């Protein structure tokens, strides 16, 4: 294991009967990284987290956390890990204060040390206003804060979070996102999410798991750069004859394909153009936008709306996994 690696996963295999949940998975996580774990339903993300936290035994391969083996030194591994499962294990009849004191005792913290760690967790998780409140009276956002507080109470090196922003409203989501980023300044954070924007906003690295194997490993922007999906431009026009628009777009440089639809209720044409170039570079699609505007001026079309989109992380996910969107639905990305 590299001297900088906090987590070293080597050849992990896990089977459930004939189903292979993890198929020789290997990677390392260095200290100070915030790593997002991506994958469709059944990709093996939750299985991986359960193995790393010693809740589940692997059938083959191994992993080490802070130099300790999950096979032979699981108690020491647990001392270095803070874990928040998707459904936070909270006692709703207890007050926040009493619950954190209870967790401190379970973590063998006592006296001044317990008070110091509880004060630190409460301060860093923004729980001061709710310290004496019953957990059952808290919003989902505050319950997640309590869950994260119990996970970091014993000052672990590694924080593992399973869907930490699931079910939160937009304000709560932003608050928890900010909290994770703050914790990530001093801890290694490893979390699973089905919200791609979370990975782009919070993580400096992402792991894409598909059918138990590691497909991609790197910064989120690298996923998009390496994708062969094209960027797109969408525009809405008035005073633009359909046949004329279609004919003009046929010869517009840099366009891989286009679609023109009439929207009679709005009295506009909607044009969608895909760039011939691929990857996350905005240059190709921006140049198409400029050429399109020049064409519209030449033809006296009224441009009501125009926007360009580079490759999204969702596009890259679908490209690398080979998954397709079901009609009227999105591919599930949860654990």
N, C-alpha and C positions, 0 to 999 in steps of 0.2 A: 504493500500500500504506500502511496506517495506520502511524504511527510506532511503535506498540506491537506491530505484527504481526511475528512471527518467520517465519511461513510464510504465503505468499499464493498460493493455488491459483486459477487463473482459466480456466474453460472447458475443462478437460482432457477429451480424447477419446482412447480407445484401442480399436482394433478388432483382433480375431483372425479374419481372414476375414470371414464374415458375422456373427460374434458381436461385439456392442458391449459391451466390458467397462467402459468409462467413457464416460458420455454427457453431456458438458458440465458436469463437476463443478467447483464453485467454493466456496471457504471460506477463512477466515483463522484462524490460531492465534496467540494472543498469547504473549509471554514469560511464563514462570512457570505455564503451564497444564499440567494432566495430563489428556490427552484420550483417551478410549476410542473405538475404531473398531468399530462393530457392523454386522453384516450376515450374511445367510444364505450358504451355499456358492455361490460364483460371483457374489457381489454386486459384486466389484471391489476389495476391500480390499487383497489382496496386490499386485495390479496398481498400485494407487495408491502403496503403499510403495516398490515397485521403481522407479517413475517419480521419486518424491521423492528417492530415494537415487542416482539417475542410473544405475541398472542397466538401465533400459528407457526407450526414447524414446516420447514421446506422439505421436499422429498429428495432434493439433490442440490448441490451448490452450497454456498455459505455467504455470510455478510459479516462485516466488522463495523462497529460504531465506536469511535474514539479509541480504536485499537483493540476493542473487546469483541470476542466472538459471540454471535447470537446462539451458537450451539453449545458452547461450554461455559459461558460466562454471562448468562442472560440477566442475572440480577444486576450486575455492574452495567450492562447495556441500558437497562431501564433507568438507572440513576442518571445517565447522560441524555435521556430523551424525555421531552414533554409531549404529551399526545392529547389531541382533541378530536374525538371521532365525530362523524357527521351529526349524530344526535348527542348533544353534550350531556354527560352523565352527572346531572345536578339533582340535589335533593331539594325539591321545591318548597318543602315545609320549613326549611332552615333559612335563617338570615344569611346574607352574604358574609358577614363577619364570622358567624359560627361555622359556615361551610369551609371558609378558607382556613380557619383554625383547625378544623377536622382534617383537612387535606395536609396541613403542616404536620400534624401528629402522625399521619400515615406515612409521610416522607421523613419521619424521624427528626423533625425540626422542633426545637424546644427553646423556651426562654427568650433571651434577647435576639438570638438568631432567627427564631420563628417570627418575632415581631418585626424585625428588620426586613425579612423577605415578604411578609404580608404587606407592610407599608409600601415596599417597592412595587409589588404587583398591583396594588390598588392605585397607586399614583400613575404607573405606566399604562394601565388599562382603563383609566378614566372612571374609576368606580367610587370615588369619594362621595359623590352625591347619593349613592345607593348603598353605602356600606352597611347601614343598619336596616335596610329594607329586606322584606321576605323575597326569596328568589321567585316564588310563585307569582308575585305581583309585578315582576319585571317584564319589559318588552323583550322581543326576541333578540334585538340588538344588544341589550344589556346582558341577557343570558349568555350570548356568545362572548361578551367581555369577561364574564365570570368564568366561562369555560377556558378561555385563554389564560386568565389569571391563575387558575389551578394548574394549568399545564406548564407555566413558567415559574411557579412558586419555588421550586427546589433548584433554580438556576441551572437548567440543563444546557448542554452545548447545542443540542438539536431540538427544534420544535417541529412536530409533524401535525399538520392540520388537514382534516378530511372535509372538504366542502365548507370552509369556514364562513362563506357569505351566502350560502343557500337560504332562500326564503326571506332575505332582508329587504326592506324597502330602500329606495335610492339613497336616502340620507344615512341610514344605518350601514349600507354597503360602503359608502365613502368613508365613514368613521372607522369601520373594521379594516378597510384597505389601508388607511393611514396608520392604524395601530400595527398592522403586520409589517409595514415598511419601517416604522420606528423600531420595532423589535429586531428586525433584520439588520439594523446597524451594529448590533452587538451579538446576535445569535445567527446560527444557520437555520433557515426556514425551508421546509419541504412541504408543499401542500398540493392537494388535488382540487381541481375545480372544473366545472363545465362551462364557466363563463370566460370566453376567450379574452374579453377586454381586461379581466383581472390579471391574466398572465402578462399582457402587454404593459399594463400600468404598474405592476408590482415586481415582476420577476426579472432578474438579469440572466436567467437561463431556463430552458424548458426541456422536458423529456417527453417524447411522444411514444407511447406504448400501443402496439396493435397486435392482438392475438398472442399476448404474452411475450412479445419481442420488442426490442428497442429499435424504432424506425428512424428517429431523429433526435439529436442532442445538440443544443446550442442556444444562442440568444434568440428571442422571438423574431427579431427582424431578419435573422438569417434564414428562418423557416420560409418567410415570405420571399426573400431574395432568390432562394433556390427553387421556388415553385415555378412551374411552367405555365401557371394560369395567367391570362392576360388582364391588364387593367381595363376599366370601362369608362365610357363617358355617356351621360344621359342628358338629353336636351328636349325641351318642349317648344314647338313653333306655332306661330299663327301666320296667316296669309302665305302659306307654303303648300302648293299643290303636291299631292302624294307622289304622283309619277315623276315630277321634276326632282323632288327630294331624293327618291330612290335612285334615279339615274345619276344625279350629282354625287351621291355617296359612293357609288360603284367605283369611281375613279379617284376617291380621296386618298392620298398617300398615307401609309402607316396603319390602315384599317384592315384587320383580319376578317371581320364579318360585321354585319349591322342588321338591325331590325327596325322597321318603321310601322307604328301602329296609330290608327285614328282613335281619338278619344272624343267622340261627339258630344258627350255631356259637358265637357270642358271647352270644346271648340278648339282643340289643339291637336297637333301631331306629336307623338312621343318617339324620339329616335334614340336607340341604344347602339353604341359602337364599341367593339372590342379591339384593343390594340394588337398589332401584329407582334410586338415585343412582349416578353414575359418577365416575371419577377417583380420585385417591389420598387424598382426605379420609377419615379413619377415622370421622368422626362418624356417617354413615348406617349403616354396618355395626355400629358399637358400640351405636347405639340399637336396632337390631334384636335384638342380643344381650340387651340389658336387657329388651325387650318379651318375648322368648322365655322368659327366666328367670321373668318375672312370670307368663306363661301356664303354665309348667310347675308353679309353686307352686299356682296356681289349680286346675289339673287333677290335682295330686298325682302328676305324672310324676317319676321319679327321673332326674336329669341325671347321667350317668356321666362325660361329657366334653363340653367346649364350647370351641371356639376360633374366632377371627375372622381374616380375611385381607383386607388392602387389595389394591389392584391391584399386581401384581408387574411388574418390568421385562420379564419374559418375556411377560406379558399385553399390555403396551404394544407390545412388538416385533411380536407377532402382529397386533395391531390396526392398526398403521400400515403394515405390509407387506402385509396381506391374506392372509398365509400361514395355512395350516391344519395342525394336527397330524395326521400320518399315524396310522392305527390302530396303537396299541401302540408308537409311536416318537415321538421329538421331532424338530422341524425342526432341521436342521443349522445351526449358527451359526458354524462355523469359516471360516477364510479360503478 
